[in-house]
């Protein structure tokens, strides 16, 4: 989880336009949300990497994974009329489940952050 979140957080700053495109318009400025979620991912990765904050990092990571789910739903709606885009967007939806599960296990002390 540490690596997944750390890499994703860095990519938010290196290629923000990719993430800007999946921010639901009703949230306002997409770049703000792209950077904010990148900071959140880097913060979660840091908490997971430090033993003293690992459980808090697991809880924060689980909340983050749930919090970004609406962007995944928006992406499905946005690409609904493109068979390829729709298939990719739909395939991403169930990927949140293991990420939430791994984060929640770390929060409960049942897994290491590097799992």
Buried (B, 14 or more C-beta within 10 A) or exposed (E): BBEBBBEBBBBBEEEBEEBBEBBBEEEEEBEEBBBEBBEBBBBBBBBBBEEEBBBBBBBBBBBBBEEBBBBBEBBBEBBEEEEEBBEEBBEBEEEBEEBBEBBBBBBEEEBEBEE
